[in-house]
């Protein structure tokens, strides 16, 4: 018995997991909320970047460092925070779209990949 036969056996045996309609509705609701939160995260990240440039310009015109940080360093810190914030938002958005697609079209492989990949963010 080779690897593929054993894999097929466990897939059809007692270890095969089915998603019932209640769990499916909960996953769809979770997908809607995570997509909403991801979109809100993208909006707030854009506002953070706009605030970075506005505050940087304001501090550059005042020529007074705030807490010992000049305007260039202040803007750089804001941009680094926004850059770090991109990956979790993107991963949340990708998770929500893939879970919704998997639930709507019964893509079990995609569903299981998303559940396993949920730990990545």
C-alpha positions as CSV (number, residue, x, y, z in Angstrom):
1,X,0.0,0.0,0.0
2,X,1.6,3.3,-1.1
3,X,1.2,6.8,0.3
4,X,-1.7,7.8,-2.0
5,X,-3.8,4.7,-1.0
6,X,-3.2,5.4,2.7
7,X,-4.2,9.0,2.2
8,X,-7.3,8.1,0.4
9,X,-8.2,5.6,3.1
10,X,-7.9,8.1,5.9
11,X,-9.8,10.7,3.9
12,X,-12.8,8.3,3.6
13,X,-12.4,6.8,7.0
14,X,-13.4,8.1,10.4
15,X,-11.0,11.1,10.2
16,X,-12.9,12.8,7.4
17,X,-14.4,16.0,8.7
18,X,-17.7,17.3,7.3
19,X,-18.9,20.8,7.8
20,X,-22.6,20.9,8.6
21,X,-25.0,23.8,7.7
22,X,-24.8,25.4,11.2
23,X,-21.0,25.5,11.1
24,X,-21.1,26.7,7.5
25,X,-23.4,29.6,8.4
26,X,-21.0,30.5,11.3
27,X,-18.0,30.5,9.0
28,X,-19.9,32.7,6.5
29,X,-20.8,35.2,9.2
30,X,-17.2,35.1,10.4
31,X,-16.0,35.7,6.8
32,X,-18.3,38.8,6.6
33,X,-16.9,40.2,9.8
34,X,-13.3,39.6,9.0
35,X,-13.7,41.1,5.6
36,X,-15.4,44.2,7.2
37,X,-12.5,44.5,9.7
38,X,-9.9,44.1,7.0
39,X,-11.5,46.8,4.9
40,X,-11.7,49.1,8.0
41,X,-8.0,48.3,8.6
42,X,-7.1,49.3,5.1
43,X,-9.0,52.6,5.5
44,X,-7.3,53.3,8.8
45,X,-3.9,52.5,7.4
46,X,-4.5,55.0,4.6
47,X,-5.6,57.6,7.2
48,X,-2.4,56.8,9.2
49,X,-0.3,57.4,6.1
50,X,-2.1,60.7,5.4
51,X,-1.6,61.7,9.0
52,X,2.0,60.8,8.8
53,X,2.6,63.3,6.0
54,X,0.4,66.0,7.5
55,X,2.1,65.8,10.9
56,X,5.5,65.6,9.2
57,X,4.7,68.8,7.2
58,X,3.4,70.6,10.3
59,X,6.5,69.7,12.3
60,X,8.8,70.6,9.4
61,X,7.2,74.1,9.3
62,X,7.4,74.7,13.1
63,X,11.2,73.8,13.2
64,X,10.7,72.5,16.8
65,X,11.4,68.8,17.6
66,X,8.6,67.0,19.5
67,X,10.1,64.9,22.3
68,X,13.5,65.2,20.7
69,X,12.3,63.8,17.3
70,X,12.5,65.9,14.2
71,X,9.8,65.7,11.5
72,X,11.7,63.3,9.2
73,X,12.2,60.8,12.0
74,X,8.5,61.2,13.1
75,X,7.3,60.5,9.5
76,X,9.6,57.5,9.2
77,X,8.3,56.0,12.4
78,X,4.7,56.4,11.2
79,X,5.5,54.8,7.8
80,X,7.3,51.9,9.4
81,X,4.2,51.3,11.6
82,X,2.0,51.4,8.6
83,X,4.2,49.0,6.7
84,X,4.1,46.5,9.5
85,X,0.4,46.9,9.7
86,X,-0.1,45.9,6.0
87,X,0.6,42.1,6.3
88,X,-2.0,41.3,9.1
89,X,-4.7,43.3,7.3
90,X,-3.9,41.6,4.0
91,X,-3.8,38.1,5.6
92,X,-7.2,38.8,7.2
93,X,-8.7,39.9,4.0
94,X,-7.3,36.9,2.1
95,X,-8.6,34.6,4.8
96,X,-12.1,36.1,4.6
97,X,-12.4,35.9,0.9
98,X,-11.0,32.3,0.7
99,X,-13.3,31.1,3.5
100,X,-16.3,32.6,1.8
101,X,-15.4,31.0,-1.5
102,X,-14.8,27.7,0.1
103,X,-18.1,27.7,2.0
104,X,-20.2,28.9,-1.0
105,X,-18.8,26.4,-3.6
106,X,-17.8,23.5,-1.2
107,X,-14.1,23.7,-1.9
108,X,-13.0,21.5,1.0
109,X,-9.3,21.7,0.1
110,X,-9.4,25.5,0.1
111,X,-11.3,25.5,3.4
112,X,-8.8,23.2,5.1
113,X,-5.9,25.3,3.8
114,X,-7.5,28.4,5.2
115,X,-8.1,26.9,8.6
116,X,-4.5,25.7,8.8
117,X,-3.3,29.0,7.4
118,X,-5.3,30.9,10.1
119,X,-2.5,30.5,12.5
120,X,-0.2,32.5,10.2
121,X,-1.7,35.8,11.2
